[in-house]
Amino acid sequence: MPALFRSCNTRRTLLCMSAAALLWGSSPAVSVQAARYYKLPELTTTTNSPTAKDSKETAAAARKGLYEQMSAATGIPWFRFAAIDQYERSVAKKKKSPAPSEADSAEAPARLTGISIPAPVWSGPLNPDQEDKFPESITLFGGFGRDGTGDGIADPGNDVDVLYSMAEHLLKYGRSASDFSIGVWEYYHNGRAAQRVAQFAKLYEHFGRLDLSGSAFPLPIGTNYAYRSTWGTGRSWGGARIHEGTDLFAPHGLTVRSTCFGVVETKGWNRYGGWRIGIRDIENRYHYYAHLMGYEKSLSRGDIVIPGQTIGWVGSSGYGSPGTQGKFPPHLHYGIYRDRGITEWAFDPYPLLKQWENQEYRQLKKNKNKK
């Protein structure tokens, strides 16, 4: 949750309260330099029902077009807008909402971005009208909202206005990558959020696209390994705890591969997991590989990886001080965690592992049939 509305100082509070009585009689001379009438990209529709894949690709293309438009208008690289948007999407709680009526659909076009700014932030914490859309009064009350389309309205439901408002906030801190991280921290007041947004921006900048959905099984397909669902079983070392992952038993030294496009977030010793490595993907999931024999030497924290890339080798490290080996048979412990902004929780990776394994087997069979 953004924390801007909690950071108003006493002086601003007094000014806002004293100005409230004069607000509707006169407007302050506020200069709002809008993004100059950029029009929202429209999602194309066809008479035939589009597939889910087509709809997803169309929406992604429209979003990227919007990011690039805002980049041209503000000078902020498109991948930074994309990173904030993706972070908001990854931590948003999915709610079942009733189907919109025809009147609602006509009045409110579908949003392209997932950035949602709370009313006290958008309008100003002391603004008597928490649905205020007038830029002058929003600015007077220290609100976040700005007019990016040039229509005289600062609408929190308009993607251009939202992204332009975010740009105005970020540009107060500068244009460099470090300035961007400071601006993100000042918006969320959450170090984890700033880290995630920086990771996502790095991924988008590196690959130059929004679709980073590829995957791979963590061990080479066709090699000697075995696994089953072990989620929630008790552990024999380290106190009362449950097994948050799946154990894939394999020969010592077998290659361990990245399951995703991602950024190396952690690398080193953990007394439970031994030599372990953690990778963050674009969906804000943390992929955890433990009990390794060792790492790919060229890999460091902050590096970008792709599905199927070698990251280490199966071992039996852990359950003790650095270097402890052999307290259990060699295997890869694979866990996956989802960050929801405030907390990060584990979920059973077994269904995903079976899905990725089957996908690779099908692809191998398809390639074989082509020969």
C-alpha positions in Angstrom: 0.0 0.0 0.0 1.4 3.4 -0.9 2.4 5.5 2.1 2.5 9.0 0.6 -0.7 10.1 2.4 0.9 9.1 5.7 4.0 11.4 5.2 2.3 14.8 5.0 4.1 17.2 7.4 2.4 19.5 9.9 3.0 22.6 7.8 1.2 21.2 4.8 -1.7 19.9 7.0 -2.2 23.4 8.4 -2.1 25.0 4.9 -4.6 22.5 3.5 -7.0 23.1 6.4 -6.8 26.8 6.2 -7.2 26.8 2.4 -10.3 24.5 2.4 -12.6 27.4 3.0 -11.2 29.4 0.1 -10.9 26.4 -2.3 -14.2 26.7 -4.2 -14.1 30.4 -4.5 -10.8 30.7 -6.3 -8.3 28.3 -7.8 -4.5 28.6 -7.3 -2.3 29.2 -10.3 -1.1 25.6 -10.7 0.8 24.7 -13.8 0.1 21.1 -14.9 2.1 20.1 -17.9 0.2 17.2 -19.2 1.4 14.4 -21.4 -0.2 16.3 -24.3 -3.3 14.5 -25.3 -2.1 11.0 -25.8 -4.9 8.7 -26.6 -5.3 5.3 -25.0 -4.5 2.4 -27.3 -7.7 0.5 -28.2 -8.0 -3.2 -27.9 -9.0 -4.6 -31.3 -12.0 -6.8 -31.5 -13.1 -9.3 -34.1 -16.3 -11.0 -35.0 -14.9 -14.3 -34.0 -14.2 -15.1 -30.4 -10.5 -14.6 -29.8 -8.5 -17.3 -28.0 -7.1 -16.6 -24.5 -3.7 -16.5 -26.0 -4.7 -13.9 -28.7 -6.4 -11.7 -26.1 -3.4 -11.8 -23.8 -1.0 -10.9 -26.6 -3.3 -8.1 -27.8 -3.5 -6.7 -24.3 0.2 -6.9 -23.8 0.9 -5.1 -27.1 -1.5 -2.4 -26.1 0.1 -2.0 -22.7 3.6 -1.8 -24.2 2.4 0.8 -26.6 1.0 2.9 -23.8 4.3 2.6 -21.8 6.2 3.7 -24.9 3.9 6.7 -25.4 4.4 7.8 -21.8 8.1 7.3 -22.2 8.1 9.6 -25.1 6.1 12.2 -23.2 8.0 12.1 -19.9 11.5 10.7 -20.7 11.1 7.8 -18.3 12.0 4.5 -20.0 9.0 2.3 -20.8 10.4 -0.7 -18.8 10.1 1.3 -15.6 6.4 2.0 -16.1 6.1 -1.7 -17.0 7.9 -2.8 -13.8 5.6 -0.7 -11.5 2.5 -2.0 -13.3 3.7 -5.6 -13.1 4.4 -5.3 -9.4 0.9 -3.9 -8.8 -0.5 -6.8 -10.7 1.6 -9.4 -8.8 0.5 -8.2 -5.3 -3.2 -7.4 -6.1 -5.8 -9.6 -4.5 -7.9 -11.3 -7.1 -11.5 -10.5 -6.5 -14.6 -11.9 -8.1 -16.5 -8.9 -9.3 -20.0 -8.9 -10.8 -20.3 -8.5 -14.6 -20.5 -4.8 -15.5 -23.8 -3.5 -16.9 -24.0 -2.0 -20.4 -24.2 1.5 -18.9 -21.1 0.9 -16.8 -19.2 -0.5 -19.8 -20.1 2.6 -21.9 -19.0 5.0 -19.2 -15.8 3.2 -18.0 -13.4 1.8 -20.7 -11.4 -1.2 -19.7 -8.1 -0.5 -18.0 -4.9 -1.6 -19.6 -2.7 -1.2 -16.5 -3.1 -2.7 -13.0 -1.9 0.3 -11.0 -4.5 1.2 -8.4 -4.0 4.4 -6.4 -6.1 4.8 -3.2 -8.4 7.7 -3.0 -6.6 9.4 -0.1 -3.4 9.3 -2.1 -4.9 10.4 -5.4 -7.1 13.2 -4.0 -5.1 14.2 -0.9 -5.5 12.9 2.6 -7.4 16.0 3.8 -9.4 16.6 0.7 -13.1 16.8 1.7 -13.9 15.3 -1.7 -12.2 11.9 -1.9 -13.5 11.5 -5.4 -12.1 14.8 -6.6 -10.9 14.8 -10.2 -10.0 18.5 -10.5 -6.2 18.9 -10.8 -6.1 22.3 -9.1 -7.9 21.2 -5.9 -6.0 17.8 -5.9 -2.7 19.7 -6.0 -3.8 22.1 -3.3 -4.5 19.2 -0.9 -1.2 17.5 -1.7 -2.8 14.8 -3.8 -1.0 12.5 -6.2 -3.4 12.8 -9.2 -2.5 14.7 -12.3 -4.1 15.3 -15.7 -2.1 13.4 -18.3 -4.6 13.6 -21.2 -5.1 17.4 -21.3 -8.8 17.2 -20.8 -8.8 19.1 -17.5 -9.6 16.0 -15.4 -7.3 13.9 -13.2 -9.1 10.5 -13.3 -7.7 7.6 -11.3 -9.5 5.2 -13.7 -7.7 6.6 -16.7 -4.4 4.8 -17.5 -2.8 7.9 -19.0 -3.6 10.1 -16.0 -2.3 7.3 -13.7 0.9 6.8 -15.5 1.5 10.5 -15.9 0.9 11.1 -12.2 3.4 8.3 -11.4 5.9 10.0 -13.8 5.5 13.4 -12.1 6.2 11.7 -8.7 9.3 9.8 -10.0 10.8 12.8 -11.8 11.0 14.7 -8.5 13.9 12.4 -7.5 15.8 12.4 -10.8 16.2 10.2 -13.9 18.9 7.7 -13.0 18.2 4.1 -12.0 19.1 4.9 -8.4 16.8 7.9 -8.5 14.0 5.7 -9.8 14.5 3.3 -6.9 14.3 6.2 -4.4 11.1 7.4 -6.0 9.6 3.9 -5.9 10.5 3.6 -2.2 9.0 7.0 -1.4 5.8 5.9 -3.1 5.4 2.5 -1.3 7.6 3.1 1.8 8.4 -0.6 1.4 12.0 -1.8 0.7 10.7 -5.1 -0.7 8.5 -3.3 -3.2 11.4 -1.1 -4.3 13.6 -4.3 -4.8 10.9 -6.1 -6.8 10.2 -3.1 -9.1 13.9 -2.8 -9.8 14.2 -6.5 -10.6 11.2 -6.4 -12.9 12.6 -3.3 -14.7 15.9 -5.1 -15.1 14.2 -8.0 -16.7 12.1 -5.9 -19.1 15.0 -3.8 -20.1 17.2 -6.9 -20.8 14.7 -8.8 -22.9 12.9 -5.8 -24.4 9.5 -7.5 -24.2 6.6 -8.1 -21.7 6.2 -11.8 -22.3 8.6 -13.7 -20.0 6.4 -16.7 -19.4 8.7 -19.6 -20.6 9.6 -22.4 -18.2 11.8 -25.5 -17.9 12.0 -28.5 -15.6 14.8 -28.1 -13.0 16.6 -31.3 -14.0 17.5 -32.5 -17.5 14.6 -34.5 -19.0 15.5 -38.1 -19.7 18.1 -38.3 -16.9 17.9 -40.5 -13.8 15.7 -38.8 -11.2 12.6 -39.5 -9.1 10.2 -37.3 -7.2 6.7 -37.3 -5.7 4.6 -34.8 -3.7 6.1 -34.3 -0.3 4.5 -31.0 0.5 3.6 -30.5 4.2 5.5 -33.5 5.6 7.5 -33.1 8.9 11.2 -32.4 9.0 13.7 -34.3 11.1 16.1 -31.5 11.7 15.9 -27.9 12.7 12.9 -28.0 15.0 9.1 -28.2 14.3 8.6 -27.3 10.7 7.0 -28.7 7.5 8.4 -29.4 4.1 7.8 -26.4 1.9 8.7 -27.9 -1.5 9.4 -31.0 -3.5 12.5 -33.2 -3.2 13.8 -34.5 -6.6 16.2 -37.4 -5.9 19.0 -37.6 -8.5 22.7 -38.6 -8.8 25.3 -36.4 -7.1 26.5 -33.8 -9.6 23.4 -33.9 -11.9 22.8 -30.5 -13.6 20.3 -28.2 -11.9 18.6 -25.7 -14.3 16.6 -22.5 -13.9 12.9 -23.0 -14.3 12.2 -19.5 -15.4 13.3 -16.1 -16.7 14.4 -14.3 -13.6 17.0 -12.5 -11.5 19.3 -14.2 -9.1 18.2 -12.8 -5.7 20.1 -15.0 -3.2 23.1 -17.2 -3.4 25.1 -18.8 -0.6 24.8 -21.0 2.5 21.7 -21.6 4.5 21.9 -24.0 7.5 18.7 -25.8 6.4 19.2 -25.7 2.6 23.0 -25.8 2.4 24.4 -24.3 -0.8 21.3 -22.7 -2.2 20.2 -20.2 -4.8 17.0 -18.2 -5.2 15.7 -16.7 -8.4 12.8 -14.1 -8.7 10.6 -14.3 -11.8 8.4 -11.6 -13.4 5.3 -13.0 -11.7 6.9 -12.2 -8.3 7.6 -15.8 -7.5 10.7 -16.9 -5.7 12.2 -20.1 -7.0 14.4 -21.8 -4.3 17.0 -24.5 -5.2 18.6 -26.1 -2.1 21.2 -28.8 -1.1 23.4 -28.1 -4.1 26.9 -29.5 -4.5 28.0 -26.1 -6.0 27.0 -23.3 -8.4 27.7 -22.3 -11.9 30.9 -20.2 -11.3 29.9 -17.3 -13.6 26.6 -16.8 -11.8 26.3 -13.9 -9.3 23.5 -12.1 -7.4 21.7 -9.8 -9.7 22.4 -11.8 -12.8 19.6 -12.6 -15.3 18.9 -16.3 -16.1 16.6 -18.0 -18.7 14.7 -21.3 -18.5 17.0 -24.3 -18.8 20.2 -22.4 -18.0 22.6 -24.3 -15.7 22.7 -22.7 -12.2 24.3 -25.5 -10.2 24.5 -29.3 -9.5 22.6 -31.7 -7.3 24.3 -32.4 -3.9 23.6 -33.2 -0.2 24.7 -30.0 1.5 22.9 -28.5 4.5 21.6 -29.3 8.1 24.6 -27.7 9.7 27.4 -25.1 9.5 28.8 -24.0 6.1 30.2 -27.0 4.3 28.2 -29.7 6.0 27.6 -32.6 3.5 26.1 -36.1 3.4 23.4 -36.0 6.1 20.9 -37.3 3.6 20.9 -38.8 0.1 21.7 -36.4 -2.8 18.7 -34.5 -4.1 17.4 -31.1 -5.2 14.9 -29.4 -2.9 12.8 -27.2 -5.1 10.5 -24.7 -3.5 8.4 -21.8 -4.8 7.1 -18.7 -2.9 4.8 -15.9 -3.9 5.3 -12.3 -2.6 2.0 -10.5 -1.9 3.7 -7.2 -0.8 3.7 -7.6 2.9 4.1 -11.4 3.3 5.7 -14.1 1.2 4.2 -17.6 1.3 5.1 -21.0 0.0 2.9 -23.2 -2.2 3.1 -26.7 -3.4 5.4 -26.8 -6.5 4.5 -30.4 -7.5 1.8 -29.5 -10.0 4.0 -27.1 -11.7 6.9 -29.6 -11.8 4.6 -32.2 -13.5 3.4 -29.6 -16.0 6.9 -28.5 -16.9 8.1 -32.0 -17.2 5.2 -33.0 -19.5 5.7 -29.9 -21.6 9.3 -30.8 -22.2 8.6 -34.4 -23.0 6.0 -33.3 -25.5 8.4 -30.9 -27.1 11.1 -33.5 -27.4 8.7 -35.9 -29.0 7.5 -33.2 -31.4 11.1 -32.4 -32.4 11.9 -36.1 -32.9 8.9 -36.5 -35.2 10.1 -33.6 -37.3 13.4 -35.3 -38.2 
